[in-house]
Amino acid sequence: MNATLPTAEALRAALAALLDGLPPTQAAQAVDRLIASYRGTTPTDAPVLRDRSDVAAYAAYRMPATFEAVRSCLDALREAAPDWAPATHTDVGGGTGAASWAVAGAWDGPRTTVLDWAEPALTLGRELAEASGIPGLRAAVWQRARIGTALDLAPTDLVTVSYVLKELRPEDRVVLVDAAAAAAQAVVVVEPGTPDGYARVIEARDRLIAAGLSVAAPCPHDGACPIEPGTDWCHFSARVSRSSLHRQVKGGSLSHEDEKFSYVVATRFPTTPVSARVTRRPQIRKGQVLLELCTREDGLGRATVTKRHGALYRAARDTAWGDAWPPPDQTDDRP
């Protein structure tokens, strides 16, 4: 495979090549069970991915969406710290390595270690990485480790914890977040964009701040989340292109889907968080754009940008859910 391919395209090609022989009916059955587990409660002593067929189905079903969600989070980190790049990366509970693919696409050359307790996931992840043609992925270390109270993380620049906390008992979540905070210069935690996923992210955010890290994204501040518990939840959306294999496994006909996720990025080094972030899909009306915002000074707020704002109005029409507001090159005359 051509190593110069964009990472997302390389991932789709690697999945297609390695999962070509997976019977769609078998994959669909495994996906149904995985969805039930994904939406239900999974104790720490029951691995979600049991065998090769589970892992293959999971890779086709979840890797593209996880990759795009993590990539969005890493984009926010890069915007907050454009001069920082990790030399080392640990992907905790990384499974088949979707977050590691996102890291490989964000920076050149981080040395990645993937930790997971499911050997079939590590095996397939290693195969996908080898097929990628991307040097950083091909050099990654895939290591079996129990993600729980006995977890011991070596010092590293970046720790990613994507779609892992839900699979753990509360006490194990605490150990994992504390271990990540102690080991890393930057920690990225991603969970499903559901009320429960948001609650786990807020719990992790609080522990990271208590450990001395500062929030780089998505929040514009280190203060308490301004959302009143039980009334709403903070989440974002990433567009995921579906391959033919992806559509077969998920039983869908559209060429894309939207992955909803909640996240926090926290660091031990200085960053420049946004002054406000768009927290819902902008509403475009005739001659105006309505923005829902989380702001540094005033918490939750709304802004109406009209044609009279000129360039800012044009920028608002191009602004997406999760973006900074105002855009870096549009700081004047904001509403």
C-alpha positions in Angstrom: 0.0 0.0 0.0 1.2 3.5 -0.8 2.3 5.1 2.4 1.5 8.6 1.1 -2.3 7.8 1.1 -4.2 9.9 3.6 -4.6 7.9 6.8 -8.4 7.6 6.5 -8.1 6.2 3.0 -5.3 3.9 4.1 -7.5 2.6 6.9 -10.4 1.8 4.6 -8.1 0.0 2.2 -6.5 -2.0 5.0 -9.9 -3.1 6.4 -11.1 -4.1 2.9 -8.0 -6.1 2.2 -7.9 -8.0 5.5 -11.7 -8.5 6.0 -12.5 -9.4 2.4 -13.3 -13.0 3.3 -15.6 -12.2 6.3 -19.1 -13.6 5.5 -21.6 -10.7 5.8 -24.1 -12.8 7.8 -21.4 -13.9 10.3 -20.3 -10.3 10.6 -23.8 -9.0 11.0 -24.5 -11.5 13.9 -21.3 -10.5 15.6 -22.2 -6.8 15.1 -25.6 -7.3 16.7 -24.0 -8.8 19.8 -21.4 -6.0 19.9 -24.1 -3.4 19.7 -26.0 -5.0 22.6 -22.8 -4.9 24.6 -22.0 -1.3 23.5 -25.4 -0.1 24.7 -25.6 -2.3 27.8 -23.3 -3.0 30.8 -20.1 -4.9 30.4 -18.2 -6.0 33.5 -14.4 -5.8 33.4 -14.0 -9.6 33.6 -16.0 -10.1 30.3 -14.0 -8.9 27.3 -16.2 -7.6 24.6 -14.0 -9.0 21.8 -13.8 -12.8 22.3 -12.4 -14.2 19.0 -11.3 -13.4 15.5 -14.8 -13.1 14.1 -15.8 -10.7 16.8 -12.7 -8.6 16.2 -13.1 -8.6 12.4 -16.7 -7.5 12.8 -15.7 -4.8 15.3 -13.0 -3.5 13.0 -15.5 -3.1 10.2 -18.2 -1.8 12.4 -16.4 0.6 14.7 -12.9 1.4 13.5 -13.9 4.1 10.9 -16.2 5.9 13.4 -13.7 5.7 16.3 -10.9 6.9 14.0 -12.9 10.0 12.9 -14.0 10.9 16.5 -10.4 10.7 17.8 -9.1 12.6 14.8 -11.5 15.4 15.6 -10.2 15.5 19.2 -6.6 15.5 18.0 -7.4 18.4 15.6 -8.6 20.3 18.7 -5.4 19.6 20.5 -3.3 20.7 17.6 -5.3 23.9 17.3 -4.7 24.6 21.0 -1.0 23.6 20.9 0.2 24.0 17.3 3.9 23.8 18.2 3.6 20.6 20.3 4.1 17.1 18.9 4.3 13.8 20.8 7.4 11.7 20.5 5.7 8.8 22.3 2.1 7.6 22.4 0.3 5.0 24.5 -3.2 3.8 23.3 -4.9 2.4 26.4 -7.5 -0.2 25.6 -6.7 0.5 22.0 -8.1 -2.8 20.6 -7.4 -2.9 16.8 -5.8 0.5 17.0 -8.3 3.1 15.6 -6.9 5.9 17.9 -3.3 5.0 16.9 -4.3 5.4 13.2 -5.6 8.9 14.1 -2.4 9.8 15.9 -0.3 8.6 13.0 -2.3 10.9 10.7 -2.0 13.9 13.1 1.8 13.8 13.6 4.8 12.2 11.9 6.8 9.7 13.9 5.3 9.1 17.4 6.4 5.8 18.8 3.1 4.1 19.6 2.3 1.3 22.2 -1.1 -0.2 22.0 -2.4 -1.8 25.3 -5.4 -4.2 25.3 -6.3 -7.3 27.1 -7.9 -9.0 24.0 -5.2 -10.9 22.2 -7.4 -11.3 19.0 -7.8 -7.5 18.8 -4.1 -6.9 19.2 -3.4 -9.5 16.5 -5.7 -8.0 13.9 -4.6 -4.5 14.9 -1.0 -5.5 14.2 -2.1 -7.0 10.8 -3.9 -3.8 9.9 -1.0 -1.6 10.9 1.4 -3.8 8.8 -0.9 -3.4 5.8 -1.1 0.4 6.2 2.3 1.1 4.8 2.6 3.9 7.4 6.0 3.7 9.1 4.8 4.8 12.5 2.0 2.3 12.6 4.1 -0.5 11.3 6.6 0.1 14.1 3.9 0.2 16.8 4.2 -2.2 19.8 1.1 -4.3 20.5 1.1 -5.4 24.1 -1.4 -7.4 26.1 -2.3 -5.7 29.4 -5.2 -5.8 31.8 -6.9 -2.5 31.8 -7.9 -2.3 35.5 -6.6 -1.7 39.0 -3.2 -3.3 38.2 -2.6 -1.0 35.3 0.9 0.6 35.3 1.7 3.1 32.5 5.2 4.1 31.6 5.9 7.8 31.1 4.8 9.0 27.6 3.9 12.2 25.8 0.4 11.3 24.8 -2.2 8.9 26.2 -5.4 8.1 24.3 -8.3 6.4 26.0 -11.1 6.0 23.4 -14.4 4.2 24.0 -12.8 2.4 26.9 -14.3 3.8 30.2 -17.7 2.3 29.5 -16.2 -1.2 29.6 -14.7 -0.7 33.0 -16.1 -0.8 36.6 -16.1 2.7 38.3 -13.1 1.9 40.4 -11.1 0.8 37.4 -12.1 4.0 35.5 -10.6 6.0 38.4 -7.3 4.0 38.3 -7.0 4.3 34.5 -7.6 8.1 34.5 -5.2 8.7 37.4 -2.6 6.5 35.7 -2.9 8.4 32.5 -2.7 11.7 34.3 0.5 10.6 36.1 2.2 9.2 32.9 1.4 11.6 30.2 2.0 15.2 29.0 -1.4 15.1 27.2 -4.4 12.9 27.8 -7.3 12.4 25.3 -10.4 10.7 26.6 -13.3 9.9 24.1 -16.6 8.3 24.9 -19.9 7.8 23.1 -21.9 11.0 22.7 -24.7 9.9 25.1 -25.6 11.3 28.5 -23.8 8.4 30.1 -20.7 8.9 27.9 -20.7 12.6 28.8 -20.9 11.8 32.5 -17.9 9.6 32.3 -16.0 12.3 30.4 -16.9 14.9 33.0 -15.7 12.5 35.8 -12.4 12.0 33.9 -12.1 15.8 33.3 -12.5 16.5 37.0 -9.8 13.9 37.9 -7.4 15.2 35.3 -7.8 18.8 36.5 -7.3 17.6 40.1 -4.1 15.9 39.0 -2.7 19.2 37.8 -3.6 19.1 34.1 -5.4 21.9 32.3 -8.2 21.5 29.7 -7.1 22.2 26.2 -10.4 21.2 24.5 -13.3 21.2 24.0 -13.9 23.5 26.9 -12.6 27.1 26.8 -11.9 26.9 30.6 -11.0 24.7 33.5 -14.1 25.6 35.5 -17.1 23.4 36.1 -19.1 22.4 33.1 -21.9 25.0 32.9 -24.5 22.4 31.8 -26.9 21.7 34.6 -26.8 17.9 35.3 -29.7 16.0 33.8 -30.8 18.9 31.5 -28.4 18.3 28.6 -25.0 16.8 27.7 -22.0 18.1 25.7 -21.2 16.1 22.6 -20.0 16.6 19.1 -20.3 14.9 15.7 -17.8 13.6 13.1 -18.8 12.6 9.6 -17.7 9.0 8.7 -17.5 7.8 5.1 -18.9 4.3 4.7 -17.1 1.7 2.5 -19.1 -1.0 0.8 -17.9 -3.4 3.5 -19.0 -1.0 6.2 -22.4 -0.7 4.6 -22.7 -4.5 4.4 -21.8 -5.0 8.0 -24.0 -2.2 9.4 -26.9 -2.9 7.0 -27.0 0.7 5.8 -27.4 2.3 2.4 -26.0 5.8 2.9 -22.5 6.6 1.9 -21.8 8.2 5.3 -22.9 8.4 8.9 -22.4 10.8 11.8 -20.6 9.6 14.9 -21.6 11.4 18.1 -19.0 11.5 20.8 -18.0 13.3 24.0 -14.4 14.1 24.9 -11.8 16.0 26.9 -8.2 16.8 26.1 -6.0 17.9 29.0 -2.3 18.7 29.1 0.6 19.5 31.5 2.0 22.1 29.1 0.6 25.5 28.2 -2.1 25.6 25.5 -4.4 28.3 24.0 -8.0 27.0 24.3 -10.6 28.6 22.2 -12.5 31.6 23.6 -15.8 29.9 22.7 -16.8 26.6 21.0 -19.9 25.8 19.0 -21.8 23.1 20.9 -24.6 22.4 18.4 -25.0 22.3 14.7 -25.3 25.9 13.5 -28.8 26.9 12.4 -28.6 28.8 9.1 -31.6 31.1 8.5 -32.3 33.7 5.8 -29.7 36.4 6.4 -28.5 35.0 9.8 -26.7 32.1 11.5 -27.7 31.0 15.0 -24.9 29.6 17.2 -25.0 27.7 20.5 -21.8 28.4 22.3 -19.8 27.4 25.4 -17.8 30.5 26.3 -14.8 31.2 28.5 -16.3 34.0 30.5 -20.1 33.5 30.4 -20.7 29.8 30.2 -23.4 28.7 27.8 -24.7 31.3 25.4 -26.1 32.0 22.0 -25.0 34.3 19.2 -26.9 35.5 16.2 -24.6 36.5 13.3 -26.3 38.5 10.6 -25.3 39.9 7.2 -24.4 43.2 8.8 -21.4 41.4 10.4 -19.8 41.1 7.0 -16.9 38.7 6.9 -17.9 37.2 10.3 -21.3 36.3 8.8 -19.6 34.5 5.9 -17.4 32.7 8.4 -20.4 31.7 10.5 -22.0 30.1 7.4 -18.9 27.9 7.1 -18.7 27.1 10.8 -19.4 23.6 12.0 -20.4 21.9 15.2 -17.4 21.7 17.5 -15.5 24.6 15.8 -13.9 27.5 17.7 -15.8 30.8 17.6 -14.9 33.2 16.4 -12.6 31.7 13.8 -8.9 32.6 14.5 -8.8 35.1 11.6 -12.2 36.7 12.5 -11.9 38.3 16.0 -13.5 41.7 15.4 -17.1 42.8 15.2 -18.4 39.6 16.7 -22.0 39.7 18.0 
